[in-house]
Each structure stands twice: as C-alpha cells, then as structure tokens.
Amino acid sequence: MKNEDFRIVVDTREQQPWAFQDYMSTVAKLDTGDYSIEGFENLICIERKKSVSEFANNITESRFKDVIARLKDIKYPFFLLEFSVEDILKYPVGSNVPKRMWSKIRISPAFIMKNILDLELKHNIKVIFCGDPMSASKLAGMIFKRMYYHISKELTDG
C-alpha cells in the first residue's frame, strides 16, 4: 500500500527515474533538482548523481555553478550519490572513462572530494553517499517522508 500523504515529483528530464514503490509520484518540470515533494518544490529537493564520472564532469561545467546557486534558495537541498567514497578514491578505476584516457584526466579524487566537502561546508547542501541506485531511491523515499512531516509541522507551527 502506497503512502498517500504526499506525492514525490520526478523532474521531466530524468531519463531513468527512481521507482518509488511505497509512495505516490508524478512527473513535472522542476526548476531545481531531480526530485521534490509536490507543493514543497521551493523547500526541498534532491539532486541525483549516478556516477563519479558524472559528478566529475559536472563540477567542471559552468552550469553546475548555476545549479548550486539555485540550491541556495532551497531550505533543504540534498545530493544523493549512487556511489561510495571508495569509488571516488579509486577514480578513474571503475569509471566509464577508457583506460587509454586515464593519463589525460585532470580531475583527481582529491579534487572531487574537495568539491563534495564544499557542497556541505560552503553551500549547506546535505551530501549522502548511497552506494548504488536502489539504496539511493529507498533513502530518497525515507527523506521525503521525514521531510514532509517536518515541513508540514514547520508550516503549521509558523
């Protein structure tokens, strides 16, 4: 039986969205993030990163700074990473970067970790290493459930 207290919003640009088996969901365009709660889109969002390679590429793009700037307006921003700290520390091993290109990579594990720590320390974004997509999607559902009740209480208590 699905929790019907709230509905998870999945951004229209998500090509392989998480399946929320315990929660109602809908697809709509989100200005910020990949997932949110219907009616609370300006208060909470989750940005999903599928791999170290995706994150490494993102942090070098100017549009990543735009994403971070938009997240400053969100009270409860999250990054859920579908990989582990170990995946970063051994990067590019295990990545989709061909081995013949490894010597040309200018992004080091230390640089990636610096950027993750900056998300937490400079931008107040909660970053959670989930290890894999299934764990990330389950955790997202748990976050949304907890945050729905937390935000509802905040709004009620004023």
ChimeraX attribute file (.defattr): number of C-alpha atoms within 10 A of each C-alpha:
attribute: neighborCount
match mode: 1-to-1
recipient: residues
	/A:1	7
	/A:2	10
	/A:3	11
	/A:4	10
	/A:5	10
	/A:6	17
	/A:7	18
	/A:8	23
	/A:9	22
	/A:10	23
	/A:11	19
	/A:12	14
	/A:13	12
	/A:14	13
	/A:15	7
	/A:16	6
	/A:17	16
	/A:18	17
	/A:19	14
	/A:20	14
	/A:21	13
	/A:22	13
	/A:23	18
	/A:24	16
	/A:25	20
	/A:26	13
	/A:27	14
	/A:28	16
	/A:29	14
	/A:30	17
	/A:31	13
	/A:32	23
	/A:33	23
	/A:34	21
	/A:35	29
	/A:36	26
	/A:37	22
	/A:38	17
	/A:39	12
	/A:40	17
	/A:41	17
	/A:42	18
	/A:43	16
	/A:44	25
	/A:45	26
	/A:46	24
	/A:47	17
	/A:48	22
	/A:49	20
	/A:50	15
	/A:51	21
	/A:52	24
	/A:53	19
	/A:54	12
	/A:55	18
	/A:56	21
	/A:57	13
	/A:58	14
	/A:59	16
	/A:60	11
	/A:61	10
	/A:62	9
	/A:63	11
	/A:64	14
	/A:65	13
	/A:66	11
	/A:67	14
	/A:68	16
	/A:69	13
	/A:70	14
	/A:71	25
	/A:72	13
	/A:73	13
	/A:74	18
	/A:75	14
	/A:76	17
	/A:77	25
	/A:78	24
	/A:79	21
	/A:80	24
	/A:81	23
	/A:82	21
	/A:83	20
	/A:84	15
	/A:85	16
	/A:86	10
	/A:87	18
	/A:88	23
	/A:89	15
	/A:90	12
	/A:91	21
	/A:92	21
	/A:93	13
	/A:94	14
	/A:95	16
	/A:96	11
	/A:97	13
	/A:98	10
	/A:99	12
	/A:100	7
	/A:101	9
	/A:102	14
	/A:103	8
	/A:104	8
	/A:105	10
	/A:106	9
	/A:107	16
	/A:108	15
	/A:109	19
	/A:110	12
	/A:111	14
	/A:112	20
	/A:113	15
	/A:114	11
	/A:115	16
	/A:116	19
	/A:117	16
	/A:118	13
	/A:119	17
	/A:120	15
	/A:121	11
	/A:122	10
	/A:123	14
	/A:124	16
	/A:125	22
	/A:126	16
	/A:127	17
	/A:128	18
	/A:129	15
	/A:130	19
	/A:131	18
	/A:132	15
	/A:133	19
	/A:134	13
	/A:135	15
	/A:136	22
	/A:137	20
	/A:138	16
	/A:139	15
	/A:140	24
	/A:141	18
	/A:142	14
	/A:143	14
	/A:144	21
	/A:145	18
	/A:146	11
	/A:147	17
	/A:148	19
	/A:149	13
	/A:150	12
	/A:151	16
	/A:152	12
	/A:153	11
	/A:154	10
	/A:155	9
	/A:156	8
	/A:157	7
	/A:158	6
